[in-house]
Amino acid sequence: MNIKKTCCFFLISLFFQFHVLAQDNIIYYLFKNERQAVKKIKKIYPNNYLLKIETSKGNMLLILYNEMPLHRDNFIKLINNKFYDSLLFHRVINNFMIQGGDPDSKKATKDQFLGDGDVGYTIPSEFNHTFFHRKGMLCAAREGDEINPLKASSGCQFYIVQGKLHTDETLKKTELRINKQIIQQLTDEYLNNAGNEKTKEKYNYFTEKNLKDSLTNLKKAIEPIILPRYEKLPHYTFNDIQKKIYKTIGGTPHLDNNYTVFGEVLYGIDVIDKIANEKTDNNDRPIENVRMKITLLQSKK
């Protein structure tokens, strides 16, 4: 798939005719209606699976990336088995994402906690720097790093990115967050250097007593000292296309290189916003159930 298409195709369902806008190398495909969108998407992406997610808030059209065959094939298998039909978007956080795919949600009671249901297996991570967490991306949910250091994906749960707009400053901070293992390694080396015994003592004390604010402030004081070494080491960085899109379209950049991105919404971006704006309970579950039905509109050629 052409990298420009991969990174820059973005469809909005609020316009009244099909046309193309090009600005700063970002292309927006705009569709009149769902029927036209299906026809045009099949023409643009003839070799990709095309899906439709139907909800009470509207429909979304998505493609799956062939570059993530494990996730693609597993998702298609579940769709063909009608696994997702009547499941809920059970976790919704405005300016972040909408999540679904928990099999326990199909017959869940009103106040039932959801999010732990699965299919008994995981999918190995398939990271690709070309595919990142801009708005509208389809991604695999997973367990946290503490119990899942290889970042394997859930066999069934997924989320769609809503996110928010970012600045150069927030993106720089996000890069440091993504590269936290390198930062921690350099911090440990600094603390173990001769002459830093008192700083190390404070660091260990704050950690032992779980004094988060004090520990954060100490890390911030150490950061400028270790950054020169950090910049010389190989680490994850956002390229110019990613920076442009995160600043103009938005997304969740802190999830890059941590969760597998395996598809994208090409029609119905406004549906993401509608679901994300739903009122939720203390567990981020929408008060009013938002169910889904996923159907396959085009198979991979």
C-alpha positions, 0 to 999 in steps of 0.5 A, spaced: 500 500 500 502 506 498 505 510 504 501 516 502 495 513 502 496 509 508 497 515 512 493 520 509 486 518 507 481 521 511 474 521 510 468 525 513 461 523 512 458 530 513 459 533 506 454 533 500 458 531 494 465 527 493 471 531 492 478 531 494 482 536 498 489 537 498 493 541 503 500 540 506 500 533 503 494 531 506 489 528 502 481 528 505 476 523 501 469 526 502 463 522 500 456 524 499 453 518 502 454 511 504 453 507 498 457 512 494 463 511 499 462 503 498 463 504 491 469 509 491 473 505 497 472 499 493 475 502 487 481 505 491 482 499 495 481 493 491 485 489 495 483 490 502 477 487 506 472 492 507 467 492 513 461 495 515 460 496 523 453 498 524 451 502 530 445 505 533 449 512 532 450 510 525 455 506 520 462 506 519 466 503 513 473 500 515 478 497 511 483 492 514 491 492 513 494 487 509 501 488 512 498 485 519 495 479 516 495 475 523 490 481 526 486 481 519 485 474 518 483 473 526 478 479 525 475 476 518 474 469 522 470 472 527 466 476 523 464 470 518 462 467 525 458 473 527 462 473 533 461 481 534 453 481 532 450 485 538 456 486 542 457 493 546 462 498 545 463 497 552 468 502 554 468 509 551 472 515 553 471 522 550 478 524 546 481 518 547 477 512 544 471 507 543 472 500 545 468 493 544 469 486 542 468 483 549 463 477 548 460 478 555 457 484 553 452 481 549 447 479 554 450 483 560 446 486 565 445 494 566 450 495 571 455 489 569 462 490 569 465 489 562 472 488 559 475 481 561 471 477 556 476 474 551 476 468 546 482 464 550 488 466 545 492 472 544 495 475 537 502 476 537 503 484 536 504 486 529 507 493 529 509 497 523 511 505 524 507 506 517 501 505 521 500 510 527 494 512 532 491 517 528 483 519 529 479 513 526 484 507 526 482 500 528 487 497 533 487 491 538 486 492 545 491 488 550 493 486 557 498 491 560 505 491 560 506 488 567 503 481 565 504 482 557 511 484 556 510 482 549 504 486 548 500 481 545 493 483 542 487 480 545 484 475 540 477 479 540 477 486 543 478 492 539 478 500 539 477 505 534 481 512 536 478 518 537 484 522 540 485 529 540 489 535 537 497 535 539 502 540 539 510 540 538 511 540 545 506 535 547 508 530 542 515 531 544 513 529 551 509 523 548 516 521 545 519 520 552 513 516 554 514 511 549 521 511 550 520 510 557 524 504 558 530 507 555 529 513 559 529 509 565 535 505 563 539 512 563 536 514 569 538 508 573 545 509 570 545 516 572 543 514 580 549 509 580 554 514 578 559 516 583 557 522 587 549 521 586 548 517 592 544 522 596 539 523 589 539 515 589 537 515 596 531 520 595 529 516 589 529 510 592 525 513 598 520 516 594 519 509 590 518 505 596 513 510 599 509 511 593 510 518 593 508 520 586 509 527 586 515 527 589 518 522 584 515 525 578 519 532 580 525 528 581 525 525 575 524 532 571 530 534 575 534 528 572 531 529 565 535 534 562 542 531 565 540 524 561 537 527 555 544 529 551 545 521 551 538 519 550 538 523 543 544 519 541 541 513 542 536 509 537 529 511 539 522 512 537 520 518 534 515 521 530 516 523 523 514 529 519 507 526 516 505 523 523 507 530 526 502 534 521 497 529 522 497 529 530 497 536 530 491 537 524 487 531 525 488 528 532 489 521 535 493 518 541 500 518 539 502 515 546 499 508 544 504 508 538 509 502 538 505 499 544 498 497 541 497 494 534 494 498 528 490 494 523 485 498 520 482 504 519 475 508 518 474 511 511 467 513 512 463 515 518 468 518 522 462 522 526 460 516 528 466 515 533 465 522 536 457 520 537 459 514 541 465 517 544 460 523 547 455 518 550 454 519 557 458 513 561 458 510 568 464 510 573 467 504 569 466 508 562 461 504 560 455 508 556 449 508 560 445 507 554 447 501 550 451 502 543 451 495 540 454 493 533 454 489 527 460 487 523 459 485 516 464 483 510 463 488 504 469 486 500 474 480 501 481 481 499 483 479 492 
